Amino acid sequence: MEFGSIEREIYIEASPEIVFDVVSSPDHIKQWWPDDARYEPTPGSTGQIVFDHGDAGESVMGFTVVDARPPWMFSFRWTHAPGEVAAEGNSLLVTFELTASGNGSRLRIPAWSRSAP
């Protein structure tokens, strides 16, 4: 069973350095995705992202940085249980690829998906 996939490419009027920081820094990620993010944006770093569901509580998910090559690429695995080692089959692999384009950046998210183990 496949849980889903995303493939996207967009132009952003900001340098690759700025865009890289926005997609890799826990402080920036908390502003546009989860309610909290705890990890270091360096390869091998493990941590968690947290989604607050109000009265229903929180969803805490493992987050593992797979690769970070500022300002060109950032990839991570998530959705695995906290404390579990992220691997194919128990987590989603997400990659952000950046290239300079004119006065800004082209951000590419190659297709990613997760299949049930």
Helices and strands as residue ranges (DSSP letters): E 2-12, H 16-24, H 26-32, E 36-38, E 46-52, G 54-56, E 58-69, E 73-78, E 92-101, E 104-115
